[in-house]
Amino acid sequence: MAKNDRRRFGDRKDGRLIRSLPAFSRFIPYIMPTRNDATNYYEESMEVSDVDRRLRRLRVEGYKGIGILHFMIAAYIRLVSMLPGLNRFVVGRRIYAANDIVVVMTVKRSLAIDASETTIKVHFDPTDTIFDVYRKLNEKIDEIKATDEHNNTEDVAEALSRLPRIILRLAIRILRMMDYFGWIPESLTEASPFHGSMIITDLGSLRIKPVYHHIYNFGTLPVFIAFGAKHHVYELDRHGNMVDKKYVDCKFSLDERTVDGHYYAQAFQAWRYIFEHPEILEQPPTRVVDDIY
């Protein structure tokens, strides 16, 4: 990963400046200064029959409630361990390698229509397995659902929303400027739902198809993943027999300034391989690749 005990001039608290990129890559953020300028959209329908069987076995073994969400996050972490460029972000027209893998997601405290919702952030290591993801994510979700009290994200939003509109607009401008130069305190970036490695939403829990979600111009999030409910597809196997397979549709919004199309293509090929061999997420990677300097 990008962690380095020696912080150099130009680095941020949440990432280090990548200095060895080709000139064209460093130039692109000046042509496309915002993430909405640079967003690419990609969709993939993943065959999850083997994944579903594996998850059912794990639930029998005591991992209550382990599901596709845990698998998706674990798969993404494994991708970052192999292709660390996925964990880059662009702020202030510069490209950084993130220090941590930070996953952001919105959680409702219950499925009632009027139930409150909040945003959680979970820190992961590139060596984490699906069991680590299960433990860390469930601990954070249980913490949120166990109380009606606000977390740090809601506390900050509540404090800002009380300001008069003109003052709030000024405060947001100041925050944007501070973020541009990497001056926002860690306590605020930790509370911010706009700072992280990836944001994910499980629309399958709502029984609907995934949407192409925008990514935010404020903060550091370079990737938004949305996936929908499992659905059945009847297909002919190589022997001409009809078989029932399960699929999950995934949609990705990606900041193209971080890596090029070939890099993303490698990532999605590896993504498919993980879904075809779900057992590999039950063991840590044999090697973790560091990003370039």
Backbone bond lengths (Angstrom), bond angles and torsions (degrees), N, CA, C in turn:
res aa  C-N    CA-C-N  psi(-1)  N-CA   C-N-CA  omega(-1)  CA-C   N-CA-C  phi
1 M - - - 1.452 - - 1.518 109.61 -
2 A 1.357 114.59 -174.74 1.451 119.34 -173.00 1.512 113.25 -87.08
3 K 1.326 118.29 0.30 1.450 119.59 -175.49 1.527 110.37 -63.95
4 N 1.327 113.94 135.48 1.448 120.13 179.20 1.514 107.23 -148.09
5 D 1.352 116.58 130.56 1.452 119.69 -178.22 1.524 111.56 -66.09
6 R 1.320 116.30 -26.19 1.462 120.08 -178.77 1.516 109.81 -98.55
7 R 1.333 115.72 108.80 1.460 120.32 177.29 1.514 108.51 -85.87
8 R 1.331 115.98 130.02 1.454 120.19 -178.48 1.521 110.21 -103.72
9 F 1.322 115.22 163.46 1.458 120.32 177.86 1.525 109.13 -59.04
10 G 1.323 116.67 131.57 1.460 121.44 -178.25 1.509 113.29 100.31
11 D 1.358 117.17 -17.25 1.461 120.01 176.64 1.521 110.24 -75.08
12 R 1.332 115.77 159.93 1.452 122.69 175.76 1.530 109.18 -110.39
13 K 1.340 114.73 169.42 1.471 118.64 176.57 1.532 111.26 -64.45
14 D 1.349 116.87 -31.14 1.464 120.62 -175.91 1.517 113.70 -104.02
15 G 1.321 118.02 5.93 1.456 119.52 179.49 1.520 112.21 -175.10
16 R 1.320 115.57 161.30 1.466 119.69 178.05 1.523 109.77 -109.63
17 L 1.304 114.79 142.84 1.457 121.49 178.99 1.523 109.90 -66.90
18 I 1.351 116.44 130.08 1.466 120.68 176.55 1.523 107.76 -87.81
19 R 1.314 116.18 117.70 1.458 122.01 -172.31 1.524 114.21 -100.34
20 S 1.339 117.52 -14.20 1.461 120.14 -173.78 1.524 113.69 -99.46
21 L 1.338 117.62 11.36 1.457 119.93 179.99 1.529 110.92 -67.80
22 P 1.337 118.11 150.33 1.469 120.34 174.32 1.525 110.85 -59.66
23 A 1.315 115.47 155.23 1.466 120.79 -176.74 1.526 111.75 -57.76
24 F 1.340 117.17 -39.12 1.464 119.41 -178.25 1.526 111.07 -63.85
25 S 1.348 117.34 -39.80 1.465 120.97 179.05 1.523 110.77 -64.12
26 R 1.319 117.21 -37.69 1.471 120.53 178.58 1.522 111.15 -71.86
27 F 1.329 116.26 -25.21 1.465 121.36 -177.27 1.527 112.18 -80.45
28 I 1.349 117.43 -31.50 1.462 122.57 -173.97 1.538 113.11 -55.28
29 P 1.353 121.08 -42.14 1.468 119.03 -179.72 1.528 114.29 -61.67
30 Y 1.313 117.94 -17.73 1.463 120.32 175.97 1.527 110.76 -80.46
31 I 1.332 117.05 -27.37 1.466 121.42 177.01 1.525 110.25 -81.70
32 M 1.340 115.90 -38.60 1.461 121.94 178.53 1.529 108.08 -120.12
33 P 1.321 118.03 84.08 1.466 120.58 -171.21 1.524 114.57 -74.39
34 T 1.330 118.55 -20.04 1.464 120.04 -178.90 1.523 110.55 -116.53
35 R 1.325 115.99 160.55 1.465 120.07 -179.73 1.523 111.89 -67.15
36 N 1.324 116.61 -34.99 1.465 117.97 178.26 1.527 110.97 -63.92
37 D 1.338 117.13 -31.37 1.468 120.20 174.13 1.516 111.12 -62.92
38 A 1.339 115.71 -34.51 1.458 120.98 -166.67 1.522 114.02 -108.69
39 T 1.335 117.47 12.24 1.464 119.48 -174.50 1.529 111.48 -79.42
40 N 1.319 114.83 128.61 1.470 122.12 168.32 1.520 108.31 -106.55
41 Y 1.339 116.18 148.27 1.461 121.23 -178.55 1.532 108.79 -118.31
42 Y 1.310 114.40 138.27 1.466 119.82 -178.09 1.525 108.47 -143.15
43 E 1.335 115.50 142.56 1.458 118.71 176.48 1.517 109.83 -128.95
44 E 1.314 115.30 148.71 1.458 122.47 -178.42 1.518 107.97 -147.03
45 S 1.331 116.59 134.42 1.456 121.32 174.98 1.528 107.07 -102.44
46 M 1.323 115.75 112.97 1.460 120.89 -172.76 1.524 110.47 -96.51
47 E 1.335 115.69 129.18 1.463 121.10 175.29 1.530 108.00 -78.29
48 V 1.345 116.37 118.85 1.463 120.83 -170.34 1.530 112.65 -119.77
49 S 1.322 117.44 20.98 1.468 119.17 179.98 1.529 110.97 -59.76
50 D 1.341 116.91 -47.91 1.466 120.51 179.25 1.527 111.12 -67.10
51 V 1.327 116.02 -39.56 1.476 120.19 177.84 1.520 110.09 -60.72
52 D 1.335 116.58 -44.55 1.462 120.63 -178.19 1.533 111.06 -63.21
53 R 1.328 116.32 -41.66 1.472 119.34 177.26 1.527 110.86 -63.23
54 R 1.314 116.30 -41.11 1.468 120.51 179.93 1.522 110.70 -64.25
55 L 1.323 116.90 -41.86 1.462 120.82 -179.56 1.527 111.18 -67.74
56 R 1.327 116.88 -37.90 1.471 119.43 177.04 1.523 110.30 -62.02
57 R 1.327 116.51 -40.40 1.462 119.84 178.43 1.529 111.17 -63.42
58 L 1.325 116.46 -40.84 1.467 120.12 179.69 1.524 111.28 -66.63
59 R 1.337 116.72 -35.86 1.469 118.85 177.31 1.528 110.30 -64.93
60 V 1.325 117.45 -38.89 1.462 121.45 176.71 1.531 110.37 -63.26
61 E 1.328 116.50 -34.02 1.458 121.11 -178.87 1.524 113.24 -78.51
62 G 1.339 117.20 -1.47 1.452 119.70 174.77 1.511 116.11 117.26
63 Y 1.323 117.31 -3.40 1.466 119.87 178.91 1.528 109.03 -87.45
64 K 1.293 114.91 74.83 1.457 122.14 -174.55 1.528 110.83 -60.91
65 G 1.327 114.68 129.23 1.455 120.02 175.30 1.515 115.36 80.04
66 I 1.335 117.81 2.28 1.467 118.16 178.31 1.524 108.78 -65.32
67 G 1.330 116.15 134.60 1.459 118.82 -172.57 1.512 113.16 -150.33
68 I 1.307 114.63 -164.93 1.457 121.86 -175.94 1.527 111.30 -60.94
69 L 1.332 118.58 -36.40 1.459 120.58 179.76 1.531 110.50 -58.80
70 H 1.332 116.89 -47.75 1.467 119.92 178.35 1.529 110.69 -59.94
71 F 1.340 115.44 -40.96 1.462 119.52 -178.75 1.527 110.81 -65.74
72 M 1.335 117.17 -43.33 1.463 120.94 -179.60 1.524 110.88 -59.19
73 I 1.321 116.34 -46.39 1.462 119.90 -178.87 1.524 110.37 -65.74
74 A 1.333 116.96 -43.89 1.465 120.56 178.78 1.524 111.06 -61.60
75 A 1.338 116.56 -38.57 1.465 120.50 178.95 1.526 110.36 -64.91
76 Y 1.322 116.75 -40.58 1.465 119.95 -179.40 1.529 110.29 -66.82
77 I 1.326 117.08 -41.42 1.463 120.60 177.51 1.526 110.37 -60.38
78 R 1.326 117.12 -40.86 1.451 120.20 179.05 1.533 110.46 -65.20
79 L 1.328 117.12 -37.78 1.460 119.65 175.80 1.516 111.01 -59.74
80 V 1.340 116.75 -44.30 1.462 120.52 -179.15 1.524 110.87 -63.89
81 S 1.336 117.19 -34.50 1.467 119.59 178.82 1.525 111.33 -65.19
82 M 1.331 116.90 -27.79 1.463 121.78 179.91 1.519 112.25 -95.04
83 L 1.335 116.43 -36.19 1.465 122.75 -175.19 1.532 108.20 -128.48
84 P 1.323 117.60 79.20 1.471 121.12 -171.52 1.520 114.41 -65.86
85 G 1.332 117.68 -15.31 1.456 119.61 177.05 1.517 113.02 -61.75
86 L 1.338 116.98 -20.39 1.464 120.40 176.72 1.529 111.35 -65.54
87 N 1.329 116.11 -19.63 1.461 120.10 -177.80 1.526 111.64 -102.91
88 R 1.316 115.85 33.17 1.465 121.35 172.76 1.520 109.85 -96.69
89 F 1.313 115.65 162.52 1.463 119.98 174.11 1.522 109.26 -147.45
90 V 1.320 115.53 161.19 1.463 122.11 -179.07 1.522 109.06 -118.54
91 V 1.309 116.00 123.04 1.464 122.74 173.59 1.522 107.30 -143.08
92 G 1.326 116.15 140.72 1.455 119.49 179.10 1.513 113.06 61.74
93 R 1.360 115.85 29.42 1.463 123.06 179.35 1.528 112.32 62.33
94 R 1.319 115.75 26.09 1.457 121.25 174.84 1.524 109.30 -127.31
95 I 1.332 116.26 152.77 1.463 121.59 -177.66 1.524 109.16 -105.66
96 Y 1.327 115.45 127.43 1.461 122.42 -176.20 1.527 110.40 -120.78
97 A 1.329 115.18 151.78 1.464 121.76 168.98 1.520 107.78 -96.77
98 A 1.324 116.87 122.54 1.465 120.88 -176.31 1.523 110.93 -67.14
99 N 1.331 115.72 145.76 1.468 120.94 179.71 1.519 112.26 -75.57
100 D 1.342 117.21 -30.70 1.458 122.04 -175.53 1.521 109.74 -131.79
101 I 1.321 115.54 162.00 1.463 121.20 168.39 1.528 106.20 -94.55
102 V 1.317 116.35 110.26 1.464 121.49 -175.74 1.523 108.55 -120.47
103 V 1.330 116.21 115.90 1.464 121.69 -178.91 1.522 109.08 -101.36
104 V 1.320 115.72 132.38 1.465 122.79 -178.84 1.521 108.55 -113.44
105 M 1.318 116.37 139.29 1.458 119.87 174.66 1.518 110.18 -155.43
106 T 1.326 115.23 155.67 1.460 121.67 178.03 1.521 109.30 -95.63
107 V 1.329 115.66 136.29 1.462 121.85 -177.88 1.522 109.14 -127.32
108 K 1.348 116.17 130.06 1.459 120.62 170.70 1.526 108.56 -88.99
109 R 1.323 115.79 140.65 1.464 119.13 -177.97 1.529 111.72 -70.48
110 S 1.327 116.54 -17.75 1.462 121.80 169.92 1.523 106.48 -160.57
111 L 1.340 117.25 174.67 1.461 120.59 -179.12 1.525 113.10 -88.21
112 A 1.317 117.75 5.46 1.459 120.77 175.24 1.525 109.56 -65.78
113 I 1.350 116.10 145.29 1.460 120.40 -176.42 1.522 111.44 -59.08
114 D 1.335 116.62 -38.63 1.456 120.42 -176.82 1.527 113.37 -92.05
115 A 1.327 117.19 9.83 1.469 120.06 179.65 1.526 109.69 -69.86
116 S 1.321 116.18 143.41 1.453 120.40 179.58 1.530 109.79 -73.06
117 E 1.323 115.60 155.31 1.447 119.87 177.05 1.523 109.04 -129.01
118 T 1.297 115.03 157.08 1.450 120.29 179.23 1.517 108.95 -146.56
119 T 1.298 116.40 172.09 1.457 122.31 179.75 1.515 109.35 -109.77
120 I 1.326 116.13 136.70 1.461 120.70 176.24 1.517 109.74 -118.36
121 K 1.325 115.10 153.68 1.458 121.92 175.67 1.518 107.52 -127.84
122 V 1.314 115.70 132.40 1.460 120.58 -178.86 1.526 108.40 -125.62
123 H 1.334 115.98 130.17 1.460 121.80 179.24 1.523 109.59 -92.45
124 F 1.326 115.01 133.74 1.464 120.63 179.94 1.526 110.04 -127.46
125 D 1.330 114.58 159.74 1.459 122.26 174.06 1.526 109.01 -105.13
126 P 1.331 117.66 152.57 1.479 119.40 -179.39 1.522 112.93 -65.48
127 T 1.323 117.79 -15.80 1.466 120.91 178.65 1.528 112.59 -91.05
128 D 1.331 117.96 1.04 1.464 120.41 -176.21 1.524 111.68 -66.59
129 T 1.326 115.00 140.63 1.462 122.50 174.96 1.528 108.98 -97.85
130 I 1.316 116.56 179.28 1.463 119.75 177.37 1.529 110.80 -64.13
131 F 1.330 117.93 -26.42 1.467 121.02 178.18 1.530 110.37 -71.42
132 D 1.330 117.31 -37.33 1.468 120.85 175.35 1.524 110.44 -66.13
133 V 1.333 115.84 -41.14 1.464 120.06 177.94 1.525 110.15 -62.51
134 Y 1.320 116.61 -45.20 1.464 121.70 178.76 1.527 110.81 -56.57
135 R 1.322 116.77 -46.42 1.463 120.97 -177.09 1.533 111.22 -68.28
136 K 1.322 117.19 -50.79 1.466 120.55 -175.35 1.525 111.94 -66.03
137 L 1.331 116.22 -43.30 1.462 119.71 -178.32 1.526 110.98 -68.17
138 N 1.323 117.17 -44.77 1.460 119.81 -179.01 1.519 112.23 -65.89
139 E 1.322 117.38 -35.85 1.465 119.87 176.68 1.521 110.69 -60.61
140 K 1.317 116.29 -43.48 1.469 120.14 -179.07 1.527 111.23 -69.67
141 I 1.339 117.48 -41.52 1.464 120.31 179.82 1.520 110.79 -66.77
142 D 1.328 117.45 -42.87 1.466 120.97 178.81 1.525 110.91 -62.15
143 E 1.317 115.55 -37.55 1.469 120.19 178.38 1.523 111.28 -62.13
144 I 1.331 115.79 -40.13 1.468 120.27 -179.94 1.523 111.46 -71.29
145 K 1.342 116.68 -45.42 1.464 120.39 -175.70 1.523 112.94 -72.33
146 A 1.328 116.53 -18.18 1.463 119.86 -176.74 1.510 112.94 -80.58
147 T 1.320 117.81 -9.70 1.458 120.00 -177.17 1.512 110.65 -141.27
148 D 1.307 115.64 151.46 1.466 121.67 173.92 1.526 111.27 -93.54
149 E 1.332 116.33 -1.88 1.449 119.68 -179.44 1.524 110.66 -72.69
150 H 1.332 115.44 152.49 1.450 121.02 179.99 1.524 110.80 -70.29
151 N 1.335 115.50 148.13 1.454 118.94 169.18 1.523 108.44 -93.70
152 N 1.342 116.71 -174.06 1.462 120.25 -175.49 1.524 112.10 -60.86
153 T 1.333 116.70 -38.67 1.462 120.28 -179.68 1.522 110.82 -61.59
154 E 1.324 116.13 -46.37 1.460 119.94 -179.47 1.527 111.76 -68.43
155 D 1.338 116.93 -35.03 1.466 120.23 178.95 1.523 111.08 -63.25
156 V 1.349 116.06 -43.54 1.462 119.66 179.54 1.519 110.67 -66.25
157 A 1.343 116.80 -43.98 1.464 120.56 179.02 1.526 111.09 -62.04
158 E 1.325 116.29 -40.80 1.468 121.12 179.29 1.514 110.88 -62.80
159 A 1.330 116.98 -44.29 1.463 120.70 -179.66 1.526 111.46 -64.01
160 L 1.336 116.92 -43.50 1.461 120.19 -179.58 1.527 111.69 -68.39
161 S 1.333 117.02 -38.27 1.463 120.10 -176.15 1.529 112.33 -68.01
162 R 1.316 117.57 -18.01 1.466 120.51 178.84 1.532 112.71 -78.93
163 L 1.332 115.95 -13.00 1.459 119.56 -178.82 1.529 110.56 -73.63
164 P 1.328 117.81 149.01 1.467 120.09 171.20 1.525 110.08 -57.64
165 R 1.319 116.81 151.06 1.457 120.42 -173.32 1.525 113.17 -55.39
166 I 1.332 116.55 -42.75 1.467 118.79 -177.15 1.525 110.99 -66.58
167 I 1.337 116.12 -35.32 1.463 120.50 178.30 1.534 110.00 -72.64
168 L 1.343 116.02 -38.57 1.458 119.75 179.15 1.525 110.67 -63.74
169 R 1.327 116.65 -42.55 1.463 119.73 177.99 1.521 110.90 -61.26
170 L 1.320 116.47 -40.50 1.464 120.56 178.37 1.530 110.40 -66.01
171 A 1.337 115.72 -40.70 1.470 119.63 179.83 1.530 111.01 -62.82
172 I 1.335 116.68 -41.07 1.459 120.14 179.38 1.526 110.65 -66.18
173 R 1.334 116.81 -38.00 1.464 119.41 177.23 1.524 111.19 -63.52
174 I 1.315 115.58 -39.97 1.464 119.76 178.50 1.530 110.15 -65.53
175 L 1.337 116.87 -42.05 1.464 120.50 177.86 1.529 111.36 -62.15
176 R 1.327 116.57 -40.61 1.463 119.72 178.03 1.531 110.86 -62.80
177 M 1.324 116.36 -41.87 1.458 120.02 179.13 1.533 110.23 -65.03
178 M 1.339 116.25 -43.32 1.463 119.99 179.09 1.521 110.93 -62.93
179 D 1.338 116.72 -39.14 1.459 120.44 178.89 1.522 110.68 -67.06
180 Y 1.318 116.77 -36.90 1.468 122.12 179.20 1.525 110.30 -55.66
181 F 1.332 115.81 -41.25 1.460 120.92 -177.46 1.534 113.14 -98.08
182 G 1.347 116.89 1.34 1.456 119.86 179.29 1.513 113.72 74.39
183 W 1.332 117.20 32.12 1.463 121.25 -175.56 1.525 113.53 -100.29
184 I 1.334 118.99 -4.03 1.464 120.15 -179.09 1.525 109.10 -67.34
185 P 1.335 118.25 132.17 1.470 120.35 178.95 1.527 111.36 -60.84
186 E 1.329 116.01 149.83 1.460 120.68 -179.63 1.518 112.12 -59.30
187 S 1.339 117.15 -32.70 1.465 119.86 179.76 1.522 111.13 -61.67
188 L 1.333 117.14 -34.32 1.470 120.42 179.14 1.525 111.52 -79.08
189 T 1.332 117.80 -40.85 1.463 118.41 178.69 1.524 110.86 -66.36
190 E 1.333 117.09 -31.39 1.459 119.83 177.73 1.523 110.59 -68.32
191 A 1.332 116.92 -32.40 1.465 120.74 178.17 1.521 112.31 -81.69
192 S 1.334 116.65 -17.97 1.465 120.71 -174.76 1.522 112.00 -77.52
193 P 1.327 118.90 128.77 1.475 121.11 174.62 1.524 112.51 -78.69
194 F 1.322 117.17 0.52 1.462 121.58 -177.42 1.531 112.22 -102.44
195 H 1.319 116.84 0.04 1.459 121.32 179.84 1.527 108.93 -116.05
196 G 1.315 116.84 120.39 1.456 120.91 -179.06 1.511 110.62 170.94
197 S 1.318 115.71 -173.59 1.462 122.00 -179.01 1.518 112.42 -91.55
198 M 1.321 115.53 -35.73 1.463 120.85 -173.48 1.516 108.65 -161.47
199 I 1.322 116.28 143.55 1.460 121.33 173.74 1.524 107.33 -118.22
200 I 1.319 116.30 137.75 1.462 121.06 -173.65 1.523 109.89 -133.58
201 T 1.325 116.21 144.48 1.456 120.56 176.22 1.524 109.53 -133.66
202 D 1.321 114.92 132.68 1.472 122.91 -179.84 1.518 108.48 -98.22
203 L 1.333 116.29 92.98 1.460 120.29 178.78 1.520 111.22 -83.43
204 G 1.322 116.32 -9.52 1.455 119.81 174.14 1.517 111.52 -63.93
205 S 1.339 117.17 -31.45 1.462 120.53 177.85 1.517 111.60 -66.12
206 L 1.348 116.28 -19.76 1.464 121.14 177.73 1.524 111.76 -100.12
207 R 1.336 115.78 3.05 1.469 122.69 178.09 1.524 112.57 63.59
208 I 1.330 116.72 37.30 1.460 119.49 177.67 1.519 109.17 -130.51
209 K 1.328 115.51 167.67 1.451 121.41 178.76 1.528 109.88 -77.86
210 P 1.345 116.81 158.63 1.471 119.18 -179.53 1.521 111.39 -72.77
211 V 1.317 115.08 158.18 1.463 122.20 177.81 1.530 108.58 -115.61
212 Y 1.323 115.83 157.88 1.462 119.85 167.51 1.524 106.85 -81.44
213 H 1.286 116.75 108.34 1.460 120.64 -177.73 1.530 109.81 -95.77
214 H 1.326 115.33 140.61 1.469 118.80 176.21 1.530 110.18 -67.25
215 I 1.325 116.23 158.30 1.455 120.17 168.81 1.524 107.94 -107.86
216 Y 1.318 115.67 155.19 1.464 121.24 -166.82 1.523 111.27 -87.51
217 N 1.325 115.44 139.31 1.461 120.00 177.02 1.523 111.89 -73.49
218 F 1.315 117.43 -25.62 1.466 121.37 177.14 1.528 109.07 -90.33
219 G 1.318 116.44 143.56 1.460 119.56 177.18 1.515 112.33 94.11
220 T 1.348 115.78 -153.48 1.463 120.86 -172.96 1.526 114.55 -126.68
221 L 1.335 119.01 -5.63 1.462 120.96 -172.46 1.532 112.31 -62.22
222 P 1.362 118.38 116.76 1.462 120.29 -178.88 1.525 114.43 -97.37
223 V 1.341 117.31 -10.01 1.468 120.68 -172.86 1.524 109.70 -138.36
224 F 1.339 116.02 135.85 1.459 122.03 171.59 1.522 107.28 -125.31
225 I 1.335 116.02 124.15 1.466 121.38 178.91 1.517 109.08 -115.05
226 A 1.315 116.63 128.69 1.464 122.00 173.78 1.527 107.60 -124.48
227 F 1.328 116.08 135.20 1.466 118.87 176.15 1.521 109.82 -135.38
228 G 1.324 114.80 152.90 1.460 120.23 -172.29 1.517 113.11 -107.09
229 A 1.316 114.55 -165.08 1.462 121.28 -177.98 1.527 110.55 -74.91
230 K 1.322 116.01 152.35 1.462 120.56 174.52 1.530 109.62 -66.46
231 H 1.313 116.15 143.50 1.463 120.02 176.81 1.524 109.19 -140.76
232 H 1.320 115.32 155.21 1.463 121.60 -176.30 1.526 110.44 -94.23
233 V 1.322 115.11 141.25 1.464 122.38 174.49 1.529 107.61 -133.07
234 Y 1.328 116.03 129.53 1.463 120.56 177.64 1.527 108.54 -95.00
235 E 1.339 115.15 123.62 1.458 120.92 -175.86 1.537 110.01 -131.47
236 L 1.320 115.19 160.03 1.456 121.06 174.16 1.523 109.16 -89.59
237 D 1.344 117.03 130.18 1.456 119.34 175.13 1.517 109.63 -81.68
238 R 1.337 117.73 -176.68 1.466 120.49 -175.32 1.526 113.25 -68.37
239 H 1.346 115.78 -12.73 1.464 119.79 177.15 1.533 112.23 -97.28
240 G 1.325 116.17 2.33 1.451 120.33 179.43 1.517 114.25 85.34
241 N 1.343 116.91 9.86 1.463 120.48 179.07 1.526 110.84 -90.40
242 M 1.331 115.58 143.41 1.455 120.65 178.04 1.523 109.54 -76.71
243 V 1.337 115.88 126.95 1.460 120.69 179.28 1.519 109.32 -126.81
244 D 1.324 114.71 150.03 1.469 122.20 179.64 1.526 108.49 -98.78
245 K 1.323 117.00 119.26 1.461 121.33 179.23 1.526 110.05 -120.96
246 K 1.331 114.95 152.99 1.458 120.92 178.96 1.529 109.24 -106.84
247 Y 1.318 115.06 139.27 1.460 121.31 179.16 1.523 109.88 -129.42
248 V 1.333 114.77 153.59 1.462 122.13 170.66 1.522 106.77 -128.75
249 D 1.319 116.59 127.51 1.458 121.60 178.05 1.525 109.49 -85.31
250 C 1.331 115.53 132.32 1.466 121.95 179.73 1.523 108.99 -122.78
251 K 1.323 115.87 142.22 1.459 120.42 175.52 1.527 108.35 -130.47
252 F 1.329 113.90 136.93 1.456 121.34 -174.15 1.526 110.28 -121.80
253 S 1.319 115.73 136.36 1.468 122.09 169.04 1.524 106.14 -114.21
254 L 1.330 117.14 123.75 1.458 121.99 -166.94 1.523 111.18 -130.52
255 D 1.314 116.31 135.67 1.459 121.82 174.97 1.531 107.94 -81.09
256 E 1.339 116.51 109.46 1.464 120.10 -173.34 1.520 113.32 -75.69
257 R 1.337 117.46 -5.81 1.468 119.35 -178.91 1.525 112.31 -77.14
258 T 1.337 117.30 -17.84 1.460 120.20 -175.17 1.526 112.08 -77.87
259 V 1.327 116.75 -45.13 1.470 121.77 177.40 1.523 108.23 -142.08
260 D 1.337 116.30 166.70 1.461 119.25 -177.35 1.530 111.49 -89.03
261 G 1.335 115.37 177.33 1.461 120.91 -176.54 1.514 113.43 -63.34
262 H 1.326 117.03 -34.97 1.463 120.09 178.79 1.522 110.88 -64.22
263 Y 1.316 116.30 -38.91 1.471 121.29 178.96 1.528 109.84 -64.20
264 Y 1.345 116.25 -45.40 1.462 119.67 177.86 1.531 110.92 -63.29
265 A 1.325 117.06 -37.36 1.473 119.85 178.69 1.527 110.43 -61.88
266 Q 1.328 117.29 -42.42 1.462 120.72 176.08 1.524 111.02 -61.05
267 A 1.337 115.38 -39.01 1.462 119.65 -179.23 1.520 111.06 -63.93
268 F 1.320 117.73 -42.78 1.460 119.86 -178.03 1.532 111.94 -73.71
269 Q 1.313 117.27 -28.75 1.471 119.07 172.80 1.533 109.99 -66.04
270 A 1.332 116.03 -42.13 1.468 119.79 177.05 1.523 110.91 -66.59
271 W 1.326 117.19 -36.06 1.466 123.10 177.73 1.531 109.85 -58.84
272 R 1.339 116.00 -46.90 1.466 120.10 178.68 1.533 110.84 -63.33
273 Y 1.319 116.69 -40.54 1.464 120.09 -179.97 1.527 110.87 -60.98
274 I 1.326 117.53 -40.88 1.465 121.22 179.73 1.527 110.27 -62.87
275 F 1.318 117.39 -40.40 1.464 120.31 179.28 1.531 111.21 -68.21
276 E 1.318 116.12 -29.91 1.459 119.28 177.80 1.534 111.95 -78.61
277 H 1.330 116.84 -19.88 1.470 122.00 -179.05 1.534 108.81 -132.79
278 P 1.325 117.56 66.15 1.479 120.96 -173.33 1.517 114.11 -61.92
279 E 1.335 117.10 -21.02 1.470 120.02 -177.23 1.528 112.23 -65.03
280 I 1.336 118.25 -21.08 1.466 119.17 -176.54 1.525 111.81 -67.72
281 L 1.333 117.48 -21.77 1.466 120.08 179.39 1.520 112.66 -76.69
282 E 1.320 117.34 -6.91 1.461 120.68 179.13 1.521 111.94 -86.42
283 Q 1.340 116.43 -5.97 1.460 122.19 176.32 1.527 108.86 -125.57
284 P 1.337 117.89 147.08 1.468 118.83 177.31 1.519 110.86 -66.38
285 P 1.320 117.79 157.94 1.470 119.82 179.29 1.525 110.71 -65.45
286 T 1.300 116.27 148.63 1.465 120.46 178.73 1.526 111.13 -73.97
287 R 1.341 116.10 -20.08 1.466 120.50 -178.42 1.514 109.20 -152.11
288 V 1.322 116.07 138.84 1.454 121.91 175.44 1.527 108.11 -112.65
289 V 1.319 116.97 125.17 1.459 122.69 -177.74 1.527 109.35 -89.94
290 D 1.330 116.58 130.80 1.468 121.50 175.83 1.520 109.82 -86.20
291 D 1.317 114.99 148.25 1.467 119.37 176.71 1.520 109.78 -71.73
292 I 1.319 115.01 162.92 1.464 120.91 -179.88 1.529 110.38 -68.88
293 Y 1.295 116.19 162.30 1.458 121.84 176.53 1.518 111.83 -110.72
